[in-house]
Amino acid sequence: MGRQVNFFLHTKDQPNFDTLLKSWDNLVLLSYKSFNGELSILQDSILKSGQDLRVCLARQEDLKDIKLEYITTKKYWLVDSLRCPVIEFDRCYCTDSTIGRGRLYFQPKYVADMQWVEKPHDFVVWADNIIKTVRKKLKKYKHQMGPFTYTEYLGENASLWLRENDAEVQSAGAVLAVDKK
């Protein structure tokens, strides 16, 4: 079972979140997608126009163990996040009326040849630490969807935007949106 944290970050929250991620000395940001079959290191995690939402977080010492998988039908490569020691980072996008949910996610083990394969223990501790820290730094936000209560996390500006715009979680939890009536 994978481990994750879901959150909403306003555009104004992204620089602070990037700074938080960079507080881990050995953290490297990687493009999830490659058109030349090579890993591409990013300078920051801030979403820019035209970029893919997903990137990966890795430790410098694990770069040699990160493999790309060629997607024949699309003619590009993707980081093999199932088997490799990486955290998937789905970045938040913002419009005037929505903030798309972001997520940090990794799997501590996976199945290969009908056997469980555990990722390196030190990677799992590192990844768990990042997720726990993100939960501590962002504001907890509980909301109802039908009979169930869910917990998401908000950046400071996303929290302010939610209150100012009377926004709510919609689309099965995928967006924080202003209800246009």
PLY file of the C-alpha trace (Angstrom):
ply
format ascii 1.0
element vertex 181
property float x
property float y
property float z
element edge 180
property int vertex1
property int vertex2
end_header
0.00 0.00 0.00
1.32 3.41 -0.95
1.80 6.39 1.34
0.60 9.85 0.42
-0.51 13.30 1.41
-3.02 15.34 -0.61
-3.00 19.12 -0.51
-4.06 22.33 -2.16
-1.48 25.03 -2.83
-2.34 28.43 -4.26
0.16 29.85 -6.75
1.41 32.11 -3.94
2.08 29.03 -1.74
4.31 27.31 -4.28
7.55 29.25 -3.54
7.27 28.40 0.19
6.57 24.76 -0.63
9.58 24.71 -2.96
11.73 26.12 -0.14
10.40 23.43 2.20
11.33 20.69 -0.27
14.79 22.16 -0.78
15.38 22.04 2.97
16.39 18.41 2.43
20.04 18.71 1.35
20.03 15.61 -0.80
16.67 16.18 -2.54
16.66 16.33 -6.33
13.66 17.31 -8.47
13.25 15.27 -11.65
11.04 15.57 -14.69
8.65 12.61 -14.74
8.59 12.57 -18.54
11.59 12.44 -20.87
11.72 12.75 -24.65
15.36 11.66 -24.95
15.53 8.74 -22.49
17.65 10.62 -19.92
16.83 11.91 -16.45
16.28 15.64 -16.35
16.95 17.57 -13.14
14.73 20.58 -12.44
15.84 23.73 -10.66
12.60 24.13 -8.69
9.17 22.62 -8.18
7.15 25.72 -9.10
4.65 24.93 -11.86
5.20 27.00 -14.98
2.96 27.32 -18.00
3.19 24.33 -20.32
4.87 22.03 -17.80
3.55 18.63 -16.79
1.90 18.53 -13.38
3.88 15.48 -12.25
7.52 15.58 -11.24
9.52 13.25 -8.98
11.49 13.80 -5.80
14.58 11.69 -5.32
17.70 11.56 -3.18
20.95 12.49 -4.87
22.45 9.13 -3.88
19.58 7.24 -5.58
19.93 8.81 -9.05
21.93 5.82 -10.30
19.00 3.52 -9.39
16.28 5.50 -11.17
15.19 3.95 -14.44
13.00 5.26 -17.22
10.37 3.16 -18.94
9.69 3.73 -22.65
6.02 4.22 -23.54
5.86 3.02 -27.14
2.42 4.43 -27.93
3.40 7.90 -26.71
7.04 7.87 -27.87
8.45 9.13 -24.58
9.90 7.76 -21.35
8.52 7.99 -17.82
10.29 7.52 -14.50
9.49 4.01 -13.24
8.04 5.28 -9.98
6.67 1.86 -9.02
10.09 0.20 -8.74
12.44 3.14 -8.27
13.18 5.09 -5.08
11.21 8.25 -5.92
8.25 10.21 -4.57
5.69 11.27 -7.17
4.81 14.94 -6.79
1.64 16.01 -8.55
1.74 19.79 -8.47
-1.27 22.03 -7.91
-2.62 24.17 -10.73
-4.67 27.32 -10.19
-7.30 29.17 -12.19
-9.55 32.04 -11.14
-12.14 29.58 -9.82
-10.22 26.40 -8.93
-7.14 24.99 -7.28
-6.27 21.49 -8.44
-5.23 19.02 -5.75
-1.58 18.14 -5.39
-0.12 14.98 -3.95
3.09 13.42 -2.69
2.99 9.63 -3.12
5.35 6.70 -2.96
5.23 2.96 -2.54
7.56 1.38 0.02
7.35 -1.98 -1.74
6.07 -3.52 -4.95
5.47 -6.95 -6.48
7.94 -8.45 -8.96
7.93 -12.09 -10.06
5.13 -12.83 -7.59
7.27 -11.63 -4.64
7.17 -8.47 -2.55
10.25 -6.33 -3.12
10.98 -3.69 -0.50
12.55 -0.40 -1.49
15.68 0.58 0.47
14.87 1.22 4.13
16.74 4.55 4.21
14.72 5.77 1.20
11.42 4.81 2.90
12.44 6.64 6.11
13.42 9.71 4.03
10.14 9.67 2.04
8.02 9.15 5.17
9.82 12.09 6.79
8.98 14.37 3.87
5.29 13.40 3.96
5.10 13.83 7.75
6.77 17.24 7.52
4.36 18.40 4.81
1.43 17.35 7.01
2.88 19.39 9.89
3.61 22.51 7.80
0.30 22.77 5.95
-3.07 23.54 7.54
-5.40 20.62 8.12
-8.78 21.00 6.41
-11.62 18.57 7.10
-14.60 18.41 4.76
-17.65 16.27 4.15
-18.42 14.41 0.96
-21.67 12.55 1.42
-21.55 10.68 4.72
-17.74 10.66 4.87
-15.27 13.12 6.40
-11.98 13.66 4.59
-8.82 15.48 5.58
-6.85 17.53 3.09
-4.04 19.99 3.70
-3.91 23.62 2.58
-1.17 26.13 2.03
-1.68 29.44 3.85
-2.80 31.27 0.69
-5.03 28.38 -0.42
-6.72 28.55 2.99
-7.23 32.30 2.61
-8.52 31.83 -0.97
-10.96 29.15 0.23
-12.44 31.51 2.87
-12.53 34.60 0.65
-14.22 32.77 -2.21
-16.45 30.45 -0.16
-14.87 27.58 -2.10
-15.38 23.90 -1.42
-13.83 20.58 -2.38
-15.51 19.25 -5.54
-15.01 16.65 -8.27
-14.48 13.75 -5.86
-11.83 15.71 -4.00
-9.78 16.63 -7.06
-10.35 20.40 -6.94
-11.04 23.21 -4.53
-13.56 25.30 -6.44
-15.81 28.31 -6.26
-19.40 27.18 -6.77
-20.64 29.13 -9.78
-24.37 29.56 -9.30
0 1
1 2
2 3
3 4
4 5
5 6
6 7
7 8
8 9
9 10
10 11
11 12
12 13
13 14
14 15
15 16
16 17
17 18
18 19
19 20
20 21
21 22
22 23
23 24
24 25
25 26
26 27
27 28
28 29
29 30
30 31
31 32
32 33
33 34
34 35
35 36
36 37
37 38
38 39
39 40
40 41
41 42
42 43
43 44
44 45
45 46
46 47
47 48
48 49
49 50
50 51
51 52
52 53
53 54
54 55
55 56
56 57
57 58
58 59
59 60
60 61
61 62
62 63
63 64
64 65
65 66
66 67
67 68
68 69
69 70
70 71
71 72
72 73
73 74
74 75
75 76
76 77
77 78
78 79
79 80
80 81
81 82
82 83
83 84
84 85
85 86
86 87
87 88
88 89
89 90
90 91
91 92
92 93
93 94
94 95
95 96
96 97
97 98
98 99
99 100
100 101
101 102
102 103
103 104
104 105
105 106
106 107
107 108
108 109
109 110
110 111
111 112
112 113
113 114
114 115
115 116
116 117
117 118
118 119
119 120
120 121
121 122
122 123
123 124
124 125
125 126
126 127
127 128
128 129
129 130
130 131
131 132
132 133
133 134
134 135
135 136
136 137
137 138
138 139
139 140
140 141
141 142
142 143
143 144
144 145
145 146
146 147
147 148
148 149
149 150
150 151
151 152
152 153
153 154
154 155
155 156
156 157
157 158
158 159
159 160
160 161
161 162
162 163
163 164
164 165
165 166
166 167
167 168
168 169
169 170
170 171
171 172
172 173
173 174
174 175
175 176
176 177
177 178
178 179
179 180
